[in-house]
Amino acid sequence: MLPALGLPVCGAAFDELTGSGLGPVFAVCAVLGAALAAALSSRAGWWWVTTSAPVTVLAVTSGSQYLAHHDAYHGSALATGAARWLVNAFPVMAAALLAALLVIVVRSILDRRGTRRETRRGARLGTRPEARGTAGRRGGSRSRRRAATAPRRSEGAD
């Protein structure tokens, strides 16, 4: 989760130090941070990455704006500033979320293709149970072979 928080903070710091306010450097860093976090996380962590991307962007936006211009935000000006931060951060939040979702979808597709390739490879090598027939199942080929080779009892013998 370090990229998801570290890159947006670095981008916000760079934008604020250059005096331009939060701009394209912050936006690019936030989107890359969310995408990189999605790429590095496990399947179980994807939920956390997707839900934390917008929250992280909003927190970094609010924190950096307040720290950079804390004298301008007192009383009702703080509420107005918070509303402005939310509105201005929304496109970046949406882009970060979409980037994380795109990485997750691509990883899911690649994981499925990799599983299919391994399954096909296993079938060629005879390592998959399906490739060996139904030997372990009731009524499968093994039981048919046993029935064919077993000595038959005569019906009248006791």
C-alpha positions in Angstrom: 0.0 0.0 0.0 3.0 2.3 0.1 2.7 3.2 -3.6 -0.9 4.1 -3.1 -0.1 6.7 -0.4 3.5 7.5 -1.2 3.2 8.6 -4.8 0.2 10.9 -4.3 1.9 12.5 -1.3 5.1 13.1 -3.4 3.1 14.5 -6.3 1.1 16.8 -4.0 4.3 18.0 -2.3 6.0 18.7 -5.7 2.9 20.6 -6.9 2.7 22.7 -3.7 6.4 23.4 -3.6 6.4 24.6 -7.2 3.6 27.0 -6.3 1.1 25.8 -8.9 -1.3 24.1 -6.4 -2.4 20.6 -7.0 -2.1 19.9 -10.7 -1.0 17.3 -13.2 1.9 15.9 -11.3 -0.3 15.1 -8.4 -2.9 13.6 -10.7 -0.4 11.4 -12.5 1.2 10.3 -9.2 -2.2 9.4 -7.7 -3.3 7.4 -10.7 0.1 5.6 -10.9 0.0 4.9 -7.2 -3.4 3.3 -7.4 -2.4 1.2 -10.4 0.9 0.1 -8.9 -0.9 -0.8 -5.6 -3.4 -2.9 -7.6 -0.5 -4.6 -9.5 1.4 -5.4 -6.3 -1.5 -6.5 -4.1 -2.9 -10.0 -3.8 -6.3 -11.1 -4.9 -7.6 -10.6 -1.4 -6.1 -7.1 -1.3 -7.9 -5.8 -4.4 -10.9 -4.8 -2.4 -8.8 -2.6 -0.2 -7.0 -1.0 -3.1 -10.2 -0.1 -5.0 -11.9 1.3 -1.9 -8.9 3.2 -0.7 -7.9 4.9 -3.9 -10.6 7.7 -3.8 -10.2 8.1 0.0 -6.4 8.4 -0.4 -6.8 11.1 -3.1 -9.2 13.1 -1.0 -7.1 12.8 2.1 -3.9 13.9 0.4 -5.8 16.7 -1.4 -7.3 18.0 1.8 -4.2 17.6 3.9 -1.9 19.3 1.4 -4.2 22.2 0.7 -4.8 22.8 4.4 -1.1 22.5 5.3 -0.1 24.8 2.4 -2.8 27.4 3.1 -3.8 26.9 6.7 -4.2 30.6 7.4 -7.0 30.9 4.8 -9.2 28.2 6.3 -10.9 29.3 9.5 -14.5 28.9 10.5 -16.9 28.8 7.5 -14.0 29.2 5.1 -12.9 25.7 6.1 -16.2 24.2 5.1 -16.1 26.0 1.8 -12.5 24.9 1.3 -13.4 21.3 2.0 -16.2 21.4 -0.5 -13.8 22.9 -3.1 -11.3 20.2 -2.3 -13.8 17.5 -2.8 -15.0 18.9 -6.2 -11.5 19.5 -7.5 -10.3 16.1 -6.4 -13.2 14.1 -7.9 -11.7 13.7 -11.4 -8.4 12.4 -9.9 -10.3 10.1 -7.5 -12.3 8.7 -10.5 -9.1 8.3 -12.6 -7.3 6.5 -9.7 -10.2 4.2 -9.2 -10.5 3.4 -12.9 -6.7 2.8 -13.1 -6.9 0.3 -10.2 -9.9 -1.5 -11.7 -8.2 -1.7 -15.1 -5.1 -3.3 -13.6 -7.3 -5.7 -11.6 -9.3 -6.7 -14.7 -6.1 -7.2 -16.7 -4.6 -9.3 -13.9 -7.7 -11.4 -13.7 -7.7 -12.1 -17.4 -4.0 -13.0 -17.4 -4.5 -15.2 -14.4 -7.3 -17.1 -16.1 -5.3 -17.5 -19.3 -2.3 -18.8 -17.3 -4.5 -21.3 -15.5 -6.0 -22.4 -18.8 -2.5 -22.8 -20.4 -1.4 -24.9 -17.4 -4.5 -27.0 -17.6 -4.0 -27.6 -21.3 -0.4 -28.4 -20.8 -1.3 -30.8 -18.0 -3.8 -32.6 -20.3 -1.0 -33.1 -22.9 1.3 -34.5 -20.4 -1.3 -36.7 -18.8 -1.1 -35.0 -15.3 -4.7 -33.9 -15.1 -7.3 -36.3 -13.8 -9.5 -35.5 -16.8 -6.6 -36.6 -19.1 -6.4 -40.0 -17.4 -10.1 -40.7 -17.8 -12.5 -41.4 -15.0 -10.2 -43.9 -13.2 -11.0 -42.7 -9.7 -14.7 -42.3 -10.1 -17.4 -44.9 -9.5 -18.2 -46.7 -12.7 -15.1 -45.4 -14.3 -12.6 -47.1 -16.6 -10.8 -48.8 -13.7 -13.9 -50.6 -12.5 -14.8 -51.6 -16.0 -11.3 -53.1 -16.4 -11.7 -55.0 -13.2 -15.1 -56.3 -14.2 -13.8 -57.4 -17.6 -10.8 -59.3 -16.1 -12.4 -60.7 -12.9 -13.3 -64.4 -13.0 -17.0 -64.8 -13.5 -19.1 -66.8 -11.0 -21.4 -69.3 -12.4 -25.0 -68.6 -11.5 -25.8 -72.0 -10.4 -22.8 -72.8 -8.3 -23.0 -72.5 -4.5 
